[in-house]
């Protein structure tokens, strides 16, 4: 899953939480999925940061 796909799904979940009243099981499932997507996005961002740091390091050599 790409960062953009994860972000879009997060936005969809947020819209659902704001618009549609959910029972506790639906709420739990949406929050759990949002947590997974957030972790995925953070990992992708960390990976990009590491790549940029490495590129800077090699450019300075």
C-alpha positions as MATLAB code, in Angstrom:
seq = 'XXXXXXXXXXXXXXXXXXXXXXXXXXXXXXXXXXXXXXXXXXXXXXXXXXXXXXXXXXXXX';
ca = [
       0.000    0.000    0.000;
       1.333    3.401   -0.908;
       1.435    6.389    1.404;
      -1.192    8.098   -0.748;
      -3.533    5.099   -0.567;
      -3.151    4.915    3.205;
      -3.796    8.633    3.553;
      -6.925    8.383    1.398;
      -8.242    5.504    3.476;
      -7.554    7.455    6.665;
      -9.496   10.407    5.278;
     -12.377    8.065    4.417;
     -12.397    6.637    7.941;
     -12.359   10.130    9.410;
     -15.298   11.147    7.226;
     -17.211    8.054    8.361;
     -16.525    8.847   11.996;
     -17.753   12.399   11.547;
     -20.892   11.586    9.555;
     -22.233    8.163   10.407;
     -23.146    7.133   13.922;
     -21.459    3.793   14.524;
     -22.013    1.106   17.057;
     -19.122    0.276   19.353;
     -17.908   -2.642   17.219;
     -17.766   -0.499   14.058;
     -16.062    2.286   15.979;
     -13.477   -0.125   17.355;
     -12.768   -1.586   13.910;
     -12.384    1.860   12.339;
     -10.087    3.115   15.071;
      -7.981   -0.058   14.895;
      -7.657    0.293   11.110;
      -6.773    3.973   11.461;
      -4.008    3.038   13.925;
      -2.610    0.531   11.413;
      -2.681    3.099    8.632;
      -1.017    5.749   10.787;
       1.751    3.310   11.709;
       2.213    2.489    8.021;
       2.435    6.181    7.071;
       4.909    6.909    9.853;
       7.097    4.006    8.747;
       7.053    5.230    5.139;
       7.980    8.749    6.267;
      10.843    7.415    8.407;
      12.077    5.416    5.427;
      12.070    8.485    3.214;
      13.865   10.515    5.887;
      16.554    7.834    6.091;
      16.944    7.818    2.313;
      17.309   11.598    2.238;
      19.865   11.488    5.031;
      21.840    8.848    3.116;
      21.688   10.890   -0.097;
      22.966   13.951    1.734;
      25.735   11.911    3.295;
      26.868   10.547   -0.075;
      26.571   13.976   -1.722;
      28.861   15.454    0.933;
      31.567   12.835    0.308;
];
